[in-house]
Amino acid sequence: GESVGLHLPTLSVQEGDNSIINCAYSNSASDYFIWYKQESGKGPQFIIDIRSNMDKRQGQRVTVLLNKTVKHLSLQIAATQPGDSAVYFCAETLNTGFQKLVFGTGTRLLVSP
Amino acid sequence: DTAVSQTPKYLVTQMGNDKSIKCEQNLGHDTMYWYKQDSKKFLKIMFSYNNKELIINETVPNRFSPKSPDKAHLNLHINSLELGDSAVYFCASSQEGQLAGSNYGYTFGSGTRLTVV
């Protein structure tokens, strides 16, 4: 399943499917990007990051893609599990000085067994 | 041992009251933040302190006054609470020069849900 994360949309997938969550960022000068997962009643938790000199980075079951030309980020989750159900946010920042994170709108991921 | 802890977790209060939310971090970070998350889940920075000095103030009303007694604490005091202040407030901390995504690089508390009635 795939979503465009501009107005807190919901992406519903079946367990085992691959999920793609998209994000449009705002500042072309941003040089560092992070994906966060927020479960109900908790604060955002770091998933994966990428610097602007890269276009792809892989973690465990997650991959982040960066397209600076169109200011677009995506988070791919392989073999989605019910425990992946949460709200996902992208955040951008200038990797210099004090790190003010600018968050995207977020996407709710619902994984059904 | 919680890295960034906020108290209280829930706060229900009447319009016009003054309230405070406390935040403490035990990560040894030198920078702390307050973020506000509204009912649509939108997260926005409010303030940032580095070594007790205010470095970011994002056009937040004067009714909001952060106070940092030391670099491990950043409290948020809100005067004359309004209905629109209802939100979840998150404290966070980071270390200058350290990537936000590094281990314990940028850590959020679990939030304080403020409800103004």
Interface residues (C-beta under 8 A of the other chain):
Chain A: L8 Y32 I34 Q38 G41 K42 G43 P44 Q45 F46 I48 D49 V87 F89 A91 T93 N95 G97 F98 Q99 K100 L101 V102 F103 T105 G106
Chain B: V4 T31 Y35 K40 K41 F42 L43 K44 I45 S48 N50 I55 I56 F90 A92 S94 E96 L99 A100 G101 G105 Y106 F108 G109 S110 G111
